[in-house]
């Protein structure tokens, strides 16, 4: 495999995005599919009271001078953590504004006189006292035994803009490359922005007209004004303004011209989503579709099967390549294994490099899919050539680009390990993929039944095509035998024979348990996979 071929950039193709939303009693499951492949799965509790972006009036419970931080009561069972650096530079202005609002003074933001920025190396004890009420925003949801992480630098995200009260700075997303477009957007926002409101211009604002930007800005300012009204009426801690639910947040952040369909199985949620899209992008309202089929929506759109296949400890990629993903309290560890992947035309180094490239793409997807955060260590297959290590690092960086979470990828160490840090603001998505064993009645665990036939086919392909086995016999339980061999010419066995160009026998074994199977060669000897 030549370096020229590896460095050849493939033509960019348009990625189609479908959102499949499964609403049931206690939560809403949101699956994002790119070209029908599951890349993100979000589970939103319908009673989630502490979502990222919610704004609270919190009461300071304890000052921790040693940590330069404070614990703040926002109503959660554990106090929220607030570090001095999360107070923001304009904390003095926020405290002054809150004091004036609580006193009942009529405070106009555009007339409000901002206080000087707080020093970066200041002390939290100089600004806050136990019992103080302070407007704060959830920055990280409660995770495991920890309470929420909060910030006093309140901001509101819209479709095109992010509003930051008590600031006059205008920032433009670095992903907007054109200096001409950046200057145009900066001039537009400067012309419509009221005093004392900072604005961050998001990537999706590129090419938008002033009317769309102004409507987004007015909606965000109205949100801050509602926050002010709540603050004026509240006498103790509590929620002031809620962030949009996660479904709306995903639509706000992801909706673009390649977003093809949104499938939802709940009529009330369907109307809500449709109404929201008509507000932000009227031309896309028709993509929302109410699913009314008999089978579960995740089964119909092949989401359930992908969840079972991609959330286990072992994740199979292709051609026998697989990942082992382990989770600890301190970090996540991913091990790359080649399985029986082998191309006799390539050297061992080239085979290892190709396996690593395939693994890099899947690892980037797994981080998004599971929403893994913190420190991730990846143990790739050892590469001896420096150019291959460099190209692998570049491939992983490229594969991570679609990830909206802040992340950093470091070059490989001398031991061949690549370290990744990824922002964690919500608990990691966990899915139970093991099922109750029909043989031991739950004493142990087995692979998911939904993947059982796929697993047999993968091993069959390896033996027939890669190992060139002939006169192969597949032994299975009678139930599985019937499933594979009924319908004669149209049976699954016949389809596999046609697909792989080789015949094989299927033998019924009454003594096998339901999900047991075995392969034998022409001599009747068991083949170990």
Secondary structure, DSSP 8 states (H G I E B T S, - for coil): --HHHHH---------EEEEEEE-SSEEEEEEEETTEEEEEEEEETT--S-TT-EEEEEEEEEETTTTEEEEESSSSS-EEEEGGGS-TTHHHHHHHHHHHHTT----GGG--------TT--GGGT--TT-EEEEEEEE--BTTB--EEESS--EE-SSEEEEET---EEE-TT---HHHHHHHHHHHHHH--TTEEEEE-GGGTT--HHHHHHHHHHHHHHHHHHHHHHHH-SS-EEEE----HHHHHHHHH-STTEEEEEES-HHHHHHHHHHHHHH-GGGGGGEEE---SS-HHHHTTHHHHHHHHSSSEEE-STT-EEEEEE-SS-EEEEEE-TT---TTS-HHHHHHHHHHHHHHHHHHHHHHHT--EEEEEE------HHHHHHHHHHHHHHHTT--S-EEE----TTSEEEEEE---S--------EE-TTTTTSSEE--GGGHHHHHHHHHHIIIIIS---SEEEEE-HHHHHHHHTTGGGSHHHHHHHHHT--EEEEE-TTS-TT-EEEE-TTS-EE--
